[in-house]
Amino acid sequence: MKSPLLSLPGAVPAEGVDEGVAAHYGDLFREQRALADGSGFVDLSHRGVVTVSGPDRLSWLHLLLTQHVTELPVGQATEALILSANGHIEHALYLVDDGETVWAHVEPGTQDALVAYLESMKFFNRVEVADRTDDFAVVHLPAGSIAPVPEGVVVRETAHGRDLFLPRVSLESYAAENGPAIGILAFEALRVEAHRPRLGFETDHRTIPHELGWIGTAVHLQKGCYRGQETVARVQNLGKPPRRLVFLHLDGSEVHLPVAGTELRLASEGEEGRKLGFITTAVRHHELGPIALALVKRNVPLDAGLLAGAVAASQEVVVEP
């Protein structure tokens, strides 16, 4: 899904999972500062949009998701996961209910598998599941933004800003009236600064919610059964997750950022030391310089200096060991 906003002046296309929208529009740090100040908007039109309607939508989703949604108030944003039978994260959904329909945006390219799973679980419930990605584009307004929301547009409002489910045909006209447009790299830099995990970036095939700090925000511990709940309860009550998310300050003298998957080792052991984890997302921040999120083994000392490849890194705790 290629965004029409890639035709805006200065637009540089993003790569990888975020292909289809702009990485930036010519000035990465200016865009970050604008976003942090509550200005502009981020084109997230490459994200999937899935809706669930029908009178049983909330009670049915409650059985499938990690979040408590049976009494989700109209207009209240929440987030939820779908886990495997072993408790590993498969989907992350960013939800809001408008009184008739639950709207969710999800990672680019994951909507087909999500819709297929939801369809397989309908049974006799009065629900309708739809992939609305072709019809609706997600636009993010940062916290503090005074940009107007067009009448009738569904809004998901959080502490980090507002997500608009904008009719895709209105994307260009909305951009013309509510610029400046801000690229996905600026959005990602502020996400890393806020320690917010992202499916497919901070997760791999064996990630469980406890490792990323998703307990409480996306996983409700006081609700009935859902797939993978046994693992969640067991780790919560009887043990600790094997890994934990950390925030890293990287050596600013290096020209290149370590790529995702770069192995982490103790600085005291050098580049040939034991592998203790890996970089998940590394970015350049307009104030903090090069920073990253990473997954490390739970028992890595909190004050230990690390090496990301050959790049020195100091850690801040995100998930307690």
C-alpha positions as CSV (number, residue, x, y, z in Angstrom):
1,M,0.0,0.0,0.0
2,K,1.9,3.0,-1.3
3,S,0.9,6.3,0.3
4,P,0.1,9.3,-2.0
5,L,2.0,11.5,0.5
6,L,5.2,10.1,-0.9
7,S,4.7,12.7,-3.7
8,L,5.2,15.5,-1.1
9,P,8.4,17.6,-1.5
10,G,11.4,16.0,0.1
11,A,9.7,12.7,0.8
12,V,12.2,9.8,1.2
13,P,10.5,6.3,1.1
14,A,10.9,4.1,4.2
15,E,12.2,0.6,3.8
16,G,11.4,-2.8,5.2
17,V,8.2,-3.2,7.2
18,D,7.4,0.5,6.9
19,E,7.7,0.5,3.1
20,G,4.9,2.5,1.6
21,V,5.2,5.7,3.7
22,A,7.9,8.3,4.1
23,A,10.9,7.7,6.2
24,H,11.3,11.5,6.4
25,Y,10.7,14.6,4.4
26,G,14.2,16.0,4.3
27,D,15.0,17.0,7.9
28,L,14.8,14.2,10.4
29,F,15.6,16.2,13.5
30,R,13.3,19.1,12.6
31,E,10.5,16.6,12.2
32,Q,11.3,15.0,15.6
33,R,11.2,18.4,17.3
34,A,7.9,19.3,15.7
35,L,6.4,16.0,16.7
36,A,7.7,16.4,20.3
37,D,6.2,19.9,20.4
38,G,2.7,18.6,19.2
39,S,2.9,19.8,15.6
40,G,2.3,18.1,12.3
41,F,1.0,14.5,11.7
42,V,2.5,11.1,10.9
43,D,1.3,9.2,7.9
44,L,0.7,5.6,9.1
45,S,-1.4,4.6,6.2
46,H,0.6,1.5,5.6
47,R,-0.7,-0.1,8.8
48,G,-3.5,-2.6,8.7
49,V,-7.1,-1.6,9.7
50,V,-9.4,-4.3,11.0
51,T,-13.0,-3.9,12.3
52,V,-15.3,-6.1,14.3
53,S,-19.0,-5.2,14.4
54,G,-22.1,-6.9,15.8
55,P,-23.8,-7.1,19.2
56,D,-21.4,-9.7,20.5
57,R,-18.2,-8.0,19.5
58,L,-16.9,-7.0,22.9
59,S,-17.8,-10.2,24.7
60,W,-16.4,-12.3,21.8
61,L,-13.1,-10.3,21.6
62,H,-12.8,-10.7,25.4
63,L,-12.4,-14.4,24.9
64,L,-9.6,-14.0,22.4
65,L,-7.6,-11.1,23.6
66,T,-5.3,-10.5,26.5
67,Q,-7.2,-7.3,27.4
68,H,-10.4,-6.9,29.4
69,V,-12.8,-5.5,26.9
70,T,-16.3,-6.7,27.8
71,E,-17.2,-3.3,29.2
72,L,-14.9,-1.1,27.1
73,P,-16.3,2.4,27.2
74,V,-17.1,4.0,23.8
75,G,-14.2,6.1,22.7
76,Q,-11.7,4.7,25.2
77,A,-8.5,3.5,23.6
78,T,-6.8,0.3,24.7
79,E,-4.3,-2.2,23.3
80,A,-4.3,-6.0,23.4
81,L,-2.4,-9.0,22.2
82,I,-3.2,-12.4,20.7
83,L,-0.9,-15.1,22.0
84,S,-0.1,-18.6,20.8
85,A,-1.0,-21.6,22.9
86,N,2.4,-21.4,24.5
87,G,2.0,-17.7,25.4
88,H,4.2,-16.2,22.6
89,I,3.0,-12.9,21.1
90,E,1.4,-13.3,17.6
91,H,-0.6,-10.1,17.2
92,A,-0.7,-6.6,18.7
93,L,-3.9,-4.6,18.3
94,Y,-4.5,-0.9,19.0
95,L,-8.3,-0.7,19.7
96,V,-11.2,1.7,20.2
97,D,-14.9,1.0,20.1
98,D,-17.3,3.6,18.5
99,G,-20.5,2.2,20.0
100,E,-21.2,-0.1,17.0
101,T,-17.8,-1.2,15.8
102,V,-14.4,-2.0,17.3
103,W,-11.7,-0.5,15.2
104,A,-8.1,-1.7,15.4
105,H,-4.9,-0.8,13.6
106,V,-2.1,-3.4,13.4
107,E,1.4,-3.9,12.0
108,P,1.7,-3.6,8.2
109,G,1.0,-6.9,6.5
110,T,-0.4,-8.7,9.6
111,Q,-4.0,-8.0,8.9
112,D,-4.6,-11.0,6.7
113,A,-3.5,-13.5,9.3
114,L,-5.4,-11.7,12.0
115,V,-8.6,-11.6,10.0
116,A,-8.2,-15.3,9.2
117,Y,-7.7,-16.2,12.8
118,L,-10.7,-14.1,13.9
119,E,-12.9,-15.6,11.3
120,S,-11.9,-19.1,12.4
121,M,-13.1,-18.3,15.9
122,K,-16.5,-16.8,15.1
123,F,-18.6,-19.9,15.6
124,F,-22.2,-18.8,16.5
125,N,-21.2,-15.3,17.8
126,R,-23.0,-12.4,16.2
127,V,-20.0,-10.6,14.9
128,E,-18.7,-9.4,11.5
129,V,-14.9,-9.2,10.9
130,A,-13.6,-7.0,8.1
131,D,-10.2,-5.9,6.7
132,R,-10.7,-2.2,6.1
133,T,-7.1,-1.4,5.1
134,D,-8.1,-0.5,1.5
135,D,-10.7,2.0,2.8
136,F,-9.1,3.6,5.8
137,A,-5.7,5.2,6.5
138,V,-4.2,5.7,10.0
139,V,-2.9,9.2,10.7
140,H,-1.2,10.0,14.0
141,L,-1.5,13.4,15.7
142,P,1.0,13.9,18.5
143,A,0.1,14.7,22.1
144,G,-0.7,18.5,22.3
145,S,-1.8,18.7,18.7
146,I,-4.6,21.2,18.0
147,A,-5.2,19.9,14.5
148,P,-8.9,19.4,13.9
149,V,-10.5,15.9,13.5
150,P,-12.9,15.7,10.6
151,E,-16.5,15.0,11.5
152,G,-17.4,11.4,11.7
153,V,-13.8,10.1,11.8
154,V,-13.1,7.5,14.5
155,V,-10.4,8.6,16.9
156,R,-8.2,6.6,19.2
157,E,-6.8,8.9,21.9
158,T,-3.9,8.0,24.2
159,A,-1.2,9.8,26.2
160,H,1.0,9.7,23.2
161,G,-1.5,11.4,20.8
162,R,-4.5,10.6,18.7
163,D,-4.8,8.0,16.0
164,L,-7.3,8.8,13.3
165,F,-9.0,6.2,11.1
166,L,-9.3,8.5,8.2
167,P,-11.0,7.6,4.9
168,R,-8.2,6.8,2.6
169,V,-9.6,9.1,-0.1
170,S,-9.3,12.0,2.3
171,L,-5.6,11.5,3.1
172,E,-4.2,14.0,0.6
173,S,-6.7,16.8,1.4
174,Y,-6.1,16.2,5.1
175,A,-2.4,16.5,4.7
176,A,-2.7,19.7,2.7
177,E,-4.7,21.3,5.5
178,N,-2.9,20.0,8.5
179,G,0.8,19.7,7.7
180,P,3.7,19.5,8.1
181,A,3.9,15.8,7.3
182,I,6.4,14.0,9.5
183,G,8.1,10.7,8.6
184,I,8.1,7.4,10.3
185,L,11.7,7.7,11.5
186,A,10.7,10.6,13.8
187,F,7.8,8.7,15.1
188,E,10.1,5.7,15.8
189,A,12.6,7.9,17.6
190,L,9.9,9.1,20.0
191,R,8.6,5.5,20.4
192,V,12.1,4.3,21.5
193,E,12.5,7.3,23.8
194,A,9.2,6.3,25.4
195,H,10.2,2.6,25.8
196,R,7.2,1.4,23.8
197,P,7.7,-2.0,22.2
198,R,6.5,-2.8,18.7
199,L,5.5,-6.2,17.3
200,G,8.1,-7.5,14.9
201,F,10.7,-5.1,16.2
202,E,11.0,-5.9,19.9
203,T,9.4,-9.4,19.4
204,D,10.6,-12.6,17.9
205,H,9.0,-16.1,17.7
206,R,9.4,-16.7,21.4
207,T,8.6,-13.4,23.0
208,I,6.2,-13.4,26.0
209,P,4.4,-10.2,27.2
210,H,6.4,-10.0,30.5
211,E,9.7,-9.5,28.7
212,L,8.5,-6.2,27.1
213,G,6.5,-4.6,29.9
214,W,3.2,-5.3,28.2
215,I,1.7,-6.6,31.5
216,G,-0.9,-4.1,32.6
217,T,-1.0,-2.0,29.4
218,A,-1.9,-4.8,26.9
219,V,-2.4,-7.8,29.2
220,H,-5.1,-7.7,32.0
221,L,-4.3,-10.1,34.8
222,Q,-7.8,-10.3,36.2
223,K,-9.9,-11.8,33.4
224,G,-11.1,-15.1,32.1
225,C,-9.4,-17.6,29.9
226,Y,-7.8,-16.8,26.6
227,R,-5.2,-18.7,24.5
228,G,-1.8,-18.5,26.2
229,Q,-3.1,-17.4,29.6
230,E,-1.5,-20.3,31.4
231,T,2.0,-19.1,30.4
232,V,1.1,-15.5,31.5
233,A,-0.2,-16.7,34.9
234,R,2.7,-19.1,35.5
235,V,5.3,-16.4,34.8
236,Q,3.5,-13.8,36.8
237,N,2.9,-16.0,39.9
238,L,5.8,-18.4,39.9
239,G,8.7,-17.1,38.0
240,K,10.5,-14.5,35.9
241,P,10.7,-14.0,32.2
242,P,14.0,-15.2,30.6
243,R,14.7,-11.9,29.0
244,R,13.9,-8.2,29.6
245,L,13.6,-5.1,27.6
246,V,16.2,-2.4,28.2
247,F,16.8,1.1,26.9
248,L,20.3,1.9,25.7
249,H,22.4,5.0,25.2
250,L,24.8,4.3,22.4
251,D,28.3,5.8,21.9
252,G,27.6,8.9,19.8
253,S,31.1,9.0,18.2
254,E,30.1,6.1,15.9
255,V,28.9,7.0,12.4
256,H,26.6,4.1,11.9
257,L,23.9,2.8,14.2
258,P,23.9,-0.9,15.1
259,V,21.3,-2.7,13.0
260,A,18.5,-4.8,14.5
261,G,19.8,-8.1,15.6
262,T,23.3,-6.8,16.6
263,E,24.5,-9.0,19.4
264,L,25.1,-7.5,22.9
265,R,28.0,-8.5,25.1
266,L,29.5,-7.2,28.3
267,A,32.0,-4.4,27.6
268,S,34.4,-6.0,30.1
269,E,34.5,-9.2,28.0
270,G,35.0,-7.4,24.6
271,E,33.7,-8.3,21.2
272,E,34.4,-12.0,21.7
273,G,32.4,-12.3,25.0
274,R,29.3,-14.2,25.7
275,K,26.1,-13.1,23.8
276,L,23.7,-11.6,26.3
277,G,21.1,-10.2,24.0
278,F,20.5,-8.2,20.9
279,I,19.4,-4.8,19.6
280,T,15.8,-4.6,18.5
281,T,15.5,-0.9,17.4
282,A,18.2,1.7,17.1
283,V,17.5,5.4,16.2
284,R,19.0,8.9,16.3
285,H,17.2,11.2,18.7
286,H,17.2,15.0,18.3
287,E,18.2,15.4,22.0
288,L,19.5,12.1,23.3
289,G,21.6,11.2,20.3
290,P,21.9,7.5,19.3
291,I,19.5,5.4,21.5
292,A,18.1,1.9,21.2
293,L,15.8,-0.7,22.6
294,A,17.2,-4.2,23.2
295,L,16.4,-7.6,24.7
296,V,18.9,-9.0,27.2
297,K,19.0,-12.0,29.5
298,R,17.3,-11.3,32.7
299,N,20.4,-11.8,34.9
300,V,22.5,-9.2,33.1
301,P,23.7,-6.8,35.8
302,L,21.8,-3.5,35.7
303,D,24.9,-1.4,35.9
304,A,26.9,-3.4,33.4
305,G,28.4,-1.6,30.4
306,L,27.6,-3.3,27.1
307,L,28.9,-3.6,23.6
308,A,26.5,-3.6,20.6
309,G,28.9,-5.1,18.1
310,A,31.7,-2.7,18.6
311,V,29.5,0.2,19.9
312,A,29.6,1.0,23.6
313,A,26.2,1.1,25.3
314,S,24.9,1.9,28.7
315,Q,21.5,0.6,29.8
316,E,18.5,1.9,31.6
317,V,15.9,-0.4,33.1
318,V,12.6,-0.8,31.3
319,V,11.5,-4.2,32.7
320,E,12.7,-5.1,36.1
321,P,14.8,-8.3,36.4
